[in-house]
């Protein structure tokens, strides 16, 4: 690890809410994802954004699955994305998302999105718009398919890869990444920097999740092996997006997000055991995790 990188241990806090505050004050979050066979991911992310304090959450999903997902997150609004015959987003979906972004504060893309040319076009459009972006899961897998993707970015961004997704983005081997996680994440953040928006925030997930922008690094100490189960990353995506929507800078939002996410996982493990923990358990325990800050 370079001596010029600042190591942080303190966890930032959200400011106290004003008594006269209203839902428009606490962030409008748009989450793009979903596909046949992966409807739960977007629901987990949307519900996590709401549990994370977002004032308004909208998800955008392919028309064939939109109503199914809506039934899983009744406090969110939704929009049905235009699709081709195979159920994948088409060019009309890109226009819909860009239109919706005009009234949102932060965009999250990737949970359950699936991989394909239509999805890659959505990811490209997300990178080229100007509002803060959180990108995870198949958002990252589609991103890796786009040549020269770091140069496409026109927005502040938080990338939340697990080691396999990080390997696809960098071309490194998973073993090499895991042997020097802080160095790998910090180097990538610097390499992916944009002249106007600076480096993205990289959240390299796993035991001791690393959060870095290439200048600062935070290694998370909360969480447990029970969180190694499908859907927990989707919860983190929605949570970080909610914190950005409430006005936190992307780096601070990522640090607080991974810390609270891990706290909720630790509380869930106490109740359900590490063996039986499910991603949905985190949603129920996010309020208790926030209380403990």
C-alpha positions in Angstrom: 0.0 0.0 0.0 1.4 3.4 -1.0 2.4 5.7 1.9 0.4 8.5 0.2 -2.9 6.8 0.7 -4.8 7.8 3.8 -6.1 5.0 5.9 -9.5 5.8 7.6 -11.2 4.0 10.4 -14.0 6.5 11.4 -17.4 5.9 10.0 -19.3 9.0 8.8 -22.9 9.8 10.0 -26.0 11.1 8.3 -27.0 14.5 9.6 -30.1 14.8 11.8 -33.3 15.3 9.8 -35.0 18.6 10.0 -38.4 18.4 11.7 -40.0 20.2 8.7 -38.3 17.8 6.2 -40.4 16.1 3.5 -39.8 13.1 1.2 -38.3 15.2 -1.5 -35.5 16.3 0.8 -34.1 12.8 1.3 -33.3 11.6 -2.2 -35.0 10.3 -5.3 -33.4 7.0 -6.2 -33.8 5.2 -9.5 -32.8 1.5 -9.6 -32.5 -0.2 -13.0 -32.4 -4.0 -13.2 -34.4 -7.2 -13.3 -34.9 -9.9 -15.8 -36.7 -13.2 -16.1 -35.4 -15.5 -13.3 -33.9 -12.6 -11.3 -36.8 -10.5 -10.1 -35.8 -10.5 -6.4 -32.6 -8.6 -6.9 -34.3 -5.3 -7.8 -36.9 -5.7 -5.0 -34.1 -6.2 -2.5 -32.3 -3.1 -3.7 -35.4 -1.0 -3.8 -36.5 -2.0 -0.3 -32.9 -1.4 1.0 -32.9 2.1 -0.5 -36.1 2.8 1.4 -34.7 1.3 4.6 -31.6 3.4 4.0 -33.7 6.6 4.2 -34.4 7.5 0.6 -37.5 9.7 0.3 -38.6 8.3 -3.0 -37.5 5.1 -4.8 -38.5 4.1 -8.3 -37.3 0.9 -10.0 -37.2 0.4 -13.8 -37.4 -3.2 -15.0 -38.3 -5.0 -18.2 -42.0 -4.9 -18.9 -42.5 -8.7 -18.6 -41.3 -8.7 -15.0 -42.2 -5.2 -13.8 -45.5 -6.1 -12.1 -44.0 -9.1 -10.4 -41.3 -7.0 -8.8 -43.8 -4.3 -7.9 -45.6 -6.7 -5.7 -42.4 -7.3 -3.7 -41.8 -3.6 -2.9 -45.1 -1.8 -2.3 -43.5 1.4 -1.1 -41.6 2.0 -4.3 -43.0 3.2 -7.6 -42.0 1.5 -10.9 -41.7 1.8 -14.6 -41.9 -0.9 -17.3 -38.9 -0.8 -19.7 -39.5 -1.3 -23.4 -38.2 -4.7 -24.5 -37.5 -6.7 -27.6 -39.1 -10.1 -28.4 -36.6 -11.9 -26.1 -37.6 -9.7 -23.1 -34.3 -7.8 -23.1 -34.3 -4.0 -22.9 -34.3 -2.3 -26.3 -33.4 1.2 -27.5 -36.6 2.6 -26.1 -35.5 1.5 -22.6 -32.5 3.7 -22.8 -34.6 6.7 -23.6 -37.0 5.8 -20.8 -34.2 5.7 -18.2 -32.6 8.9 -19.4 -36.0 10.6 -19.2 -36.6 9.3 -15.6 -33.1 10.4 -14.5 -34.2 14.0 -15.0 -36.3 13.8 -11.8 -34.0 11.6 -9.8 -30.9 12.4 -7.7 -29.0 9.1 -8.0 -29.1 6.1 -10.3 -28.3 2.5 -9.3 -28.0 -0.1 -12.1 -27.2 -3.8 -12.2 -29.3 -6.0 -9.7 -30.7 -8.9 -11.7 -30.1 -7.1 -15.0 -28.7 -10.0 -17.0 -26.1 -9.7 -19.7 -26.6 -8.8 -23.3 -26.4 -6.0 -25.9 -29.5 -4.2 -24.7 -28.3 -4.3 -21.1 -24.9 -3.1 -22.1 -26.5 -0.1 -23.9 -28.3 0.8 -20.6 -25.0 0.6 -18.7 -23.3 2.8 -21.3 -26.1 5.4 -21.0 -25.8 5.2 -17.2 -22.0 5.9 -17.4 -22.5 8.8 -19.8 -25.2 10.7 -17.8 -24.1 13.2 -15.1 -25.8 12.2 -11.9 -24.2 10.0 -9.2 -24.2 6.3 -10.2 -24.0 3.1 -8.1 -23.2 0.1 -10.3 -23.2 -3.5 -9.2 -23.7 -7.2 -10.3 -24.7 -7.5 -13.9 -24.2 -3.7 -14.3 -20.5 -4.5 -13.8 -20.5 -7.6 -16.0 -22.0 -5.6 -18.9 -19.6 -2.8 -18.2 -16.6 -5.2 -18.6 -17.9 -5.9 -22.1 -17.6 -2.3 -23.2 -14.2 -1.4 -24.7 -12.7 1.7 -23.1 -15.4 1.9 -20.5 -13.4 4.1 -18.0 -13.4 6.9 -20.6 -17.2 6.8 -21.0 -17.9 7.9 -17.4 -19.3 11.4 -17.0 -20.6 11.0 -13.5 -19.5 10.4 -9.9 -19.6 6.6 -9.5 -19.5 3.9 -6.9 -18.5 0.4 -8.3 -19.2 -2.5 -5.9 -17.6 -5.6 -7.4 -17.0 -8.9 -5.7 -13.6 -10.4 -6.6 -14.9 -12.3 -9.6 -16.5 -9.1 -11.1 -13.4 -7.1 -10.2 -11.3 -9.7 -12.1 -13.5 -9.2 -15.2 -13.0 -5.4 -15.0 -9.3 -5.6 -14.6 -8.1 -8.8 -16.2 -6.4 -9.8 -13.0 -6.7 -13.3 -11.5 -8.9 -13.7 -8.4 -6.1 -15.1 -6.4 -3.9 -12.1 -7.1 -6.7 -9.8 -6.2 -7.4 -11.5 -2.9 -3.7 -11.6 -2.0 -3.5 -7.8 -2.1 -7.0 -6.5 -1.9 -6.3 -2.9 -0.7 -3.6 -2.4 -3.3 -5.7 -3.9 -6.1 -8.7 -1.7 -5.3 -6.7 1.5 -4.9 -4.7 1.0 -8.1 -7.9 0.3 -10.0 -9.6 3.5 -8.7 -6.6 5.6 -9.8 -6.5 3.9 -13.2 -10.2 4.5 -13.8 -10.0 8.2 -12.9 -11.7 10.7 -15.1 -10.2 14.2 -15.6 -13.5 15.9 -14.7 -15.0 13.6 -12.1 -11.8 12.2 -10.6 -11.6 8.5 -9.6 -14.6 6.4 -9.0 -15.2 4.9 -5.5 -14.3 1.2 -5.6 -16.0 -1.1 -3.1 -14.2 -4.5 -3.3 -16.6 -6.8 -1.4 -15.7 -9.7 0.7 -14.3 -10.4 4.2 -12.9 -6.9 5.1 -14.6 -5.0 2.3 -12.3 -2.4 0.9 -13.6 1.1 0.1 -11.2 3.4 -1.8 -11.0 6.3 -4.2 -7.3 5.8 -4.7 -6.4 8.5 -2.2 -8.2 7.1 0.9 -8.9 3.6 2.0 -11.3 2.1 4.5 -11.4 -1.6 5.4 -14.7 -2.6 6.9 -14.8 -4.6 10.2 -18.5 -5.6 10.3 -20.1 -8.6 8.7 -19.8 -12.3 8.8 -19.7 -15.4 6.6 -23.4 -15.8 6.8 -23.7 -12.9 4.4 -22.1 -15.0 1.6 -25.5 -15.7 0.2 -27.4 -14.4 -2.9 -29.0 -11.0 -2.6 -26.9 -9.4 0.1 -25.0 -7.4 -2.6 -28.3 -6.1 -3.9 -29.1 -4.8 -0.4 -25.8 -3.0 -0.3 -26.5 -1.4 -3.7 -29.8 0.1 -2.6 -28.4 1.2 0.7 -25.4 3.1 -0.8 -27.7 4.7 -3.4 -30.0 5.9 -0.6 -27.1 7.5 1.3 -25.9 9.3 -1.8 -29.4 10.5 -2.5 -29.5 12.0 1.0 -26.5 14.2 0.1 -23.5 12.1 1.2 -20.5 12.2 -1.0 -20.0 8.8 -2.8 -16.9 7.8 -0.7 -18.6 8.6 2.6 -21.8 6.9 1.5 -19.9 3.8 0.6 -18.1 3.7 3.9 -21.3 4.1 5.9 -23.2 1.8 3.7 -20.8 -1.2 4.0 -20.5 -0.6 7.8 -24.3 -0.5 8.4 -24.8 -3.4 5.9 -22.3 -5.5 7.9 -23.9 -4.5 11.2 -27.3 -5.7 9.9 -25.7 -8.9 8.9 -24.2 -9.4 12.3 -27.5 -8.8 14.0 -29.1 -11.2 11.5 -26.6 -13.9 12.3 -27.4 -13.6 16.0 -31.0 -14.2 15.3 -30.9 -16.7 12.4 -27.4 -18.1 12.7 -24.8 -17.7 9.9 -26.1 -20.9 8.3 -29.7 -19.7 7.9 -29.1 -16.0 7.2 -30.9 -14.7 4.1 -30.5 -11.4 2.3 -34.1 -10.4 3.2 -33.1 -10.7 6.9 -30.8 -7.6 6.4 -33.8 -5.5 5.4 -35.5 -6.2 8.7 -32.4 -5.4 10.7 -31.2 -2.2 9.0 -33.2 -0.1 11.4 -31.5 -1.7 14.4 -28.1 -1.3 12.7 -28.7 2.4 12.2 -29.7 2.8 15.9 -26.4 1.3 17.0 -24.3 4.0 15.2 
